[in-house]
Amino acid sequence: MKSWKRFAVLGLTAIMAFGFATSNAVAKDVSLYKNSFKSDFDAWRGRGGSEKLEVKKVLGSDGALVISNRNATWNGPIRLLNDVLTPGATYRINVKVSYLDGPTTQTLVLSVQQPLAEGGDSYTNLQSAQVAKNKWTTISVEYTAPANVDKYQPSLYFETPWKPDNEIRPDDLVSICIDEVEIIELNATPAVAQKDIPALHKSFKFPFGAAARPDQMSDASPYNPLLRHFKVLVAENEMKQENLQPSKGKFTFENADKIVNYAQKNNMKLRGHVLVWHSQVPAWFFEGSGAKGMATKDELYKNMKTHIDTVLAHYKGKIDSWDVVNECLEEDGTLRNSKYLQIVGSEEYIENAFRWAREADPNAKLFLNDYGVESAGAKQDGFYELVKRLLAKGVPIDGVGFQCHISMSYPSVKQIKDSIDRFAALGLKVQITELDVSVYASDVDAQKPADNDLLTEQAYYFKDLFTMFEQQYKAKKLDMVMMWGISDDCSWLNDFPVKGRKNYPLFFDHKMQAKPAYWIFVDKKKVSPRKSKPKIDMKKFPRIKAKKGTPTIDGELDAVWQKANNTLFEIKTSGNVKDGSTFKVLWDEKNLYVFADIKDDVLNDASANDHEQDSVEIFIDQKNDKAQAYGNDDGQYRVNFKNRITFNGGNKDLFKAVAKRTDTGYIVEAACPLDSIKQKAGTLVGFDIQINEADKTGTRVGVSNWANGTNLGYRDTSSFGIVELSK
Ligand code: XIL
């Protein structure tokens, strides 16, 4: 749920407007979290796991959270408060509670649970309320956050009084209802941005900017002082189709114009975002007289052209770069199955958008923008081929935008550099359009405290990245760098893609203060020294030795394979895989060779997902750096029993494999390039090998590995085992 943040901003703006707070902020109660459960229940979940959570119009409300299917007294709704609490601050928690079934009265308990440093949890009952069935009771209670809440994150929860399992009766398991939860920080000092620190953009030669919101343009906005760190602005949302033309022919420029006017007044440049996108576009755009009420191609084109003409006429001479088309590709690099594609049937809609934009404002620089294209892979390849086709057809495209929603662990600075090189070589401008550097490697990472270690590590990532940007700008390969937001508290990465998880991806923190990432460019004495990576104990990984020898990759067991021993796939990663499959390895100056003999009675490649077909996957980390993300030396090579080869990283040109069926299943013989290292006896190479087992319906029913059973080898190399090259 985004609304609590918006609410907090509103709260602050209101405080400013009524004059309670000046730049010497006066303490004030600030509402930080509010949910009246009209549509979603954000990060609330069941404490026991069995509970059913629903937003329902019950007991006269226009939406409340109803928690049924409780199996124990301690079951009920729970929510982490990680995105709300500040160490030492005091809060008032207001909430309405009731229950639906069972006895005429019941006790409901509001409590806080916090992990303890020594393990386990502490439980504090804040209030017990006698509640009448089907009637709302209001609980209002104070809570002071302990000093360690950043590290040991408390949760708020509701339960009925504790009873051992054998004494529980149905009355103890009533369906709890909660509504109008509000958490107010008492005597909070509103955050005030520093005004006396140097403007960050002066640290960079390239134009440096950020995505902004209209409310930030007013002098009264607490965010306003941060704007001077940027030389370029882009509207985070206000120039999207749903905001500029919410209903057909009704253009609403007011909000976007606030940003444009501010930029012009303050001698800043502007980017335009966005003319054609599948998201944040009103439904009417695709409606018309075609089948099922869809627009015909002509109708859609008319809508697109009117939109492009009107918007570009309005901003002519004011905006130098426009994202003409945004995110038009799928992850595999094919055209996104958007309504534009469904209606038009080809990439002609992209070509037309650029042509119409050029006609409407011949001076604007026109960009194709996307995410995930800043590192090598199928999506980047698709993007590259698309751009080449557009250029070959004379479509007026001036550049590509790499959104760059990246993380501290992926991609590497080198990968982004190579990507800039690749597109600059086409003679195109490259802009970094939506940079944020998430502190999480994946969606399964739990919230981390924003401690000095983490923020220092992030600062050094920014340093390496921006040093490369500076070089690419000097080499005339990079044009501009835009941050997606001005401070961490307004980043779209709070609550997304993980609800209730805070992120810290920008230069200014949740209280608008300059972070180590800022100071590393402005005054690096203020930043702690870079920590060297902790040494990894190589003894804890499974290891096999490979002898030297060069087989021919033909699916036959050449005599040289007699040198190698068979190793069993011992780890049952998931499901069922037939026992007895083995593999062996050899190496030479060019490759690591693998011969896998897979026992399998039913071979199937029906699944559309390659990893769910009967196949062998080889994971290689040439430098054996056991990293948190794939680098250039890492690859995942997949070969199915019919010899279909698919990749995730790795060297596609040099990898060779042959698969053949046998009486007992199939074999795969492969040569995996060792092109990033100097091989000699004693060298350690990160390695794992996996069997994907499909049943006769084409469903993957099992996975087996040699080294590691986490099934996360596709994500990073930290779990791979080791092959030691020997004589
Ligand atoms: C995001 C905004 O930051 C959010 O406020 C909004 O709710 C959704 O869109 N790629 C883009 C941007 O091109 O427009 C998106 O912005 C982030 C991903």
Boltz pocket constraint, residues with backbone or C-beta under 6 A from the ligand:
constraints:
  - pocket:
      binder: B
      contacts: [[A, 236], [A, 237], [A, 326], [A, 403], [A, 434], [A, 492]]
      max_distance: 6.0
